[in-house]
Amino acid sequence: MSKVNRLEWSRQVATLNERIRGFQADPSKERLEAAIDELRAYAEAARAGGIEIPTRFTAN
C-alpha cells in the first residue's frame, strides 16, 4: 500500500468516524442517515476497488 493510498484510507476512516461521533452526540434521524450514507459510500468504494484497505484491517 502506497503512502498516498494510506493517507486516503486514513482520511476516509476519519470522515466515517466523525459522522458516527456526530450521530452519537446528537442521535437525530438526519445524523443517522448521514452516518449510514458514509458507511455505504465507504463499503462501495472498497468493493469497487476505489480504496485500498490495509490487510491488517480486513477479516479473512
PyMOL commands that set and color helices and strands:
alter all, ss='L'
color gray80, all
select helices_A, chain A and resi 3-25+29-48+55-57
alter helices_A, ss='H'
color red, helices_A
deselect
rebuild
show_as cartoon
